[in-house]
Amino acid sequence: MPKSKPVKVLIIEDEEALLSVLEHKLTREGYEVSLARDGEQGLEQIKAIKPEVVLLDILMPKLDGFGVLAKLHSDGLISTLPVIIISNSGQPVEIDRALKLGARDYLVKAEFSPDEVVQKVRKVLAGPPAAGEGGEAISILPPSASSPAKSQSARILIIEDDQFLRDLMERKLIKEGFVVETAIEGESGLQKIKSWRPDLVLLDIILPGLDGFSILEKVKADASVASIPVILLTNLGQRDDVEKGLKLGAVGYLVKAHFTPGDIVEKVKSVLRK
């Protein structure tokens, strides 16, 4: 029987060191790898070689990753060409924008290992994710040190109505060994705090029903749950809200547009250590 042709992977990335690592790993795994060092060259390569998977950097010369995705979308290619974003920051707003433009999955530069790149490629080749399933941020440590801490098992409650952000935080925390529950509106979130007694709460300020401030006030007024630390999730420009939340008893906050999956874990661990 004739050998099957190797799967063609195109890497669009301007950072030479990373490009070399990715090319070496994927070639060793049997993939046929092509390279492009800016967005315009990447689009030309997509037309010329017709890859089966694209690894796409966001920040690049000439045309950035969002521009490449927009072009693929307008040309009608994004539905049939799996694209894995290589994110520089891992910020939820950046990743969310890429996924909405049609990217199938993503990797955060500071957080992935070569083996995890191969896993992502295999995953997207297996087919598009099911409804509601998005990319998953990968561990911040090398594989030898990144397996979930089996003894961690601290219980984290996420009260957040943004599905993408909620799922992103939930996946990252579970991967780090935490036990996670979620709520999408204020009243159910408050009930879970009282019934489940988490070790820490990640609490959005603006929620359907009870807002974050009301939840915080009720928690701190109830002696049975008052000692549970609460970290606020805020939007940009909510400095006054942050100060109000801290006065009500929150132990810290994260600005949604700025934090990465790794930041969430580090903040949670830092608070729990105290």
C-alpha positions in Angstrom: 0.0 0.0 0.0 1.3 3.5 -0.8 2.1 5.7 2.2 -0.4 8.4 3.0 0.7 11.9 2.4 1.8 13.8 5.6 -0.5 16.4 6.9 0.6 19.9 5.9 1.0 22.5 8.7 1.7 26.1 8.1 3.3 28.2 10.9 2.8 32.0 10.6 5.1 33.5 13.2 7.8 36.2 13.2 9.7 35.0 16.3 12.6 32.9 15.0 13.3 30.9 18.1 9.7 29.9 18.5 9.4 29.2 14.8 12.4 26.9 15.0 11.1 24.9 18.0 7.6 24.4 16.4 9.1 23.4 13.1 11.4 20.9 14.6 8.8 19.3 16.8 6.1 19.0 14.2 8.5 17.7 11.6 9.7 15.0 14.0 6.1 14.0 14.5 5.7 13.4 10.8 4.0 16.6 9.6 5.0 18.5 6.5 5.8 22.0 7.8 5.9 25.3 6.0 6.8 28.7 7.4 5.7 32.3 7.0 7.1 35.2 8.9 4.4 37.8 8.5 0.6 37.8 7.8 0.8 38.7 4.1 3.3 36.0 3.4 1.1 33.6 5.4 -1.9 34.3 3.2 0.2 33.7 0.1 1.4 30.4 1.6 -2.2 29.3 2.4 -3.2 29.8 -1.2 -0.1 28.2 -2.6 0.3 25.1 -0.5 -3.2 24.6 0.9 -2.3 23.5 4.4 -4.6 21.4 6.5 -3.8 23.3 9.8 -2.4 26.8 10.4 -0.6 28.0 13.6 -1.1 31.7 13.6 0.6 34.4 15.7 -1.4 37.5 16.7 1.3 40.2 16.6 3.2 40.2 13.3 4.6 42.7 10.8 2.6 43.8 7.7 -0.7 42.0 8.7 -1.5 40.8 12.1 -3.3 37.5 13.0 -6.7 39.2 13.3 -6.2 40.6 9.8 -5.3 37.1 8.5 -8.4 35.6 10.2 -10.6 38.4 8.8 -9.3 37.7 5.3 -9.8 33.9 5.6 -13.4 34.6 6.8 -14.1 36.9 3.9 -12.7 34.3 1.4 -14.9 31.6 2.9 -11.9 29.5 4.0 -12.1 29.8 7.8 -14.9 27.1 8.1 -12.7 24.4 6.4 -9.2 25.5 7.5 -8.5 24.9 11.2 -6.5 27.8 12.7 -4.8 27.6 16.1 -3.9 31.0 17.5 -0.5 31.6 19.1 -1.4 34.3 21.6 1.3 36.6 23.0 -0.6 37.6 26.2 -3.3 35.1 26.7 -5.7 37.9 27.6 -9.3 36.7 27.4 -10.5 39.6 25.2 -7.7 38.8 22.6 -8.5 35.1 22.6 -12.3 35.7 22.5 -11.9 38.0 19.5 -9.8 35.4 17.6 -12.3 32.6 18.4 -15.2 34.8 17.2 -13.3 35.3 13.9 -13.2 31.5 13.4 -10.0 30.3 15.1 -10.5 26.7 16.4 -8.2 26.8 19.4 -5.3 28.7 20.9 -1.9 28.5 22.7 -0.3 31.1 25.0 3.3 31.6 24.1 4.7 31.8 27.6 2.8 28.7 28.7 3.0 25.9 26.1 5.3 22.9 25.6 6.1 21.4 22.1 4.1 18.3 23.0 1.0 20.4 23.7 1.3 22.0 20.3 1.1 18.5 18.7 -1.9 17.7 20.9 -3.7 20.9 19.7 -2.9 20.0 16.1 -4.3 16.5 16.5 -7.4 17.9 18.2 -8.4 20.3 15.5 -7.7 17.7 12.8 -10.2 15.4 14.6 -12.9 18.0 13.8 -14.4 21.2 15.1 -15.3 21.5 18.8 -18.8 20.8 20.0 -21.0 23.8 20.7 -19.8 25.8 23.6 -16.4 24.2 23.6 -13.6 26.6 23.1 -9.8 26.7 23.4 -8.1 25.8 26.6 -5.2 27.7 28.0 -2.3 25.4 28.8 -0.2 25.2 31.9 2.3 27.9 32.8 5.0 25.4 33.8 7.0 22.8 31.8 5.3 19.4 31.5 7.5 17.9 34.2 6.1 20.4 36.7 2.7 21.2 35.4 0.5 18.2 36.3 -2.3 19.2 38.6 -1.5 19.1 42.3 -3.6 16.2 43.4 -3.6 17.4 47.0 -4.6 20.9 46.0 -8.4 20.3 45.9 -9.3 23.8 47.2 -12.8 24.6 46.1 -13.3 27.6 43.9 -16.7 29.2 43.1 -16.8 31.4 39.9 -19.8 33.7 39.7 -19.6 35.2 36.2 -22.3 35.6 33.5 -19.9 35.8 30.6 -19.7 32.2 29.3 -16.4 32.5 27.5 -14.6 34.0 30.5 -16.3 31.6 33.0 -15.3 28.6 30.9 -11.8 29.9 30.5 -11.3 30.3 34.2 -13.0 27.0 35.0 -10.8 25.0 32.7 -7.6 26.6 33.9 -8.4 26.1 37.6 -9.5 22.5 37.1 -6.3 21.8 35.2 -4.4 23.1 38.1 -6.1 20.7 40.5 -8.8 22.9 42.0 -12.4 21.8 42.4 -14.6 24.3 40.6 -18.3 25.2 40.7 -19.9 28.1 38.7 -22.9 30.3 38.8 -24.1 32.7 36.1 -26.3 35.1 38.2 -26.2 36.7 41.6 -28.9 34.8 43.5 -27.8 31.3 42.6 -24.2 32.4 43.3 -25.1 33.5 46.8 -26.9 30.3 47.4 -23.9 28.2 46.3 -21.7 30.2 48.6 -23.9 29.3 51.6 -24.6 25.7 50.6 -21.2 24.6 49.1 -18.9 26.8 51.3 -16.1 27.2 48.8 -12.5 28.1 49.9 -12.5 31.1 47.6 -15.0 33.0 45.3 -14.2 34.7 42.0 -17.0 37.3 41.8 -18.1 39.5 38.9 -19.3 42.9 39.9 -22.0 43.3 37.2 -24.4 40.3 37.2 -28.1 39.5 36.5 -30.2 39.8 39.6 -28.0 40.5 42.6 -24.8 42.4 41.7 -21.4 41.6 43.1 -21.7 44.3 45.8 -24.9 42.9 47.1 -23.5 39.4 47.3 -20.4 40.7 49.0 -22.5 42.5 51.6 -24.6 39.5 52.3 -21.6 37.2 52.6 -19.8 39.4 55.0 -22.9 39.8 57.1 -23.3 36.0 57.5 -20.9 34.7 60.1 -21.0 31.2 58.6 -19.4 32.3 55.3 -17.9 35.7 56.2 -14.4 34.3 56.3 -14.5 33.1 52.7 -12.1 35.2 50.6 -13.6 37.0 47.6 -11.7 38.2 44.5 -13.6 40.7 42.3 -13.7 40.5 38.5 -13.9 44.0 37.1 -14.1 45.7 33.8 -11.9 48.6 32.7 -12.7 52.0 34.2 -14.2 50.6 37.4 -11.7 52.0 39.8 -14.3 53.4 42.1 -16.1 50.0 42.0 -12.9 48.3 43.0 -12.4 50.6 46.0 -16.0 50.0 47.0 -15.6 46.3 46.8 -12.4 46.3 48.8 -14.1 48.3 51.5 -16.9 45.8 51.6 -14.4 43.0 52.3 -13.0 41.7 49.0 -9.4 40.6 49.2 -8.4 41.6 45.7 -9.5 42.0 42.1 -8.6 41.1 38.6 -9.3 43.4 35.6 -11.0 41.3 32.9 -9.2 42.9 29.9 -5.7 42.5 31.5 -5.4 39.1 33.2 -4.2 35.9 31.6 -5.1 32.3 32.7 -1.8 32.1 34.5 -2.6 35.3 36.4 -5.9 33.8 37.7 -4.1 30.8 39.1 -1.4 32.9 40.7 -3.9 35.2 42.3 -6.0 32.4 43.7 -2.9 30.6 45.1 -1.6 33.8 46.6 -4.9 34.5 48.4 -5.3 30.9 49.6 -1.7 30.9 51.0 -2.7 33.8 53.3 
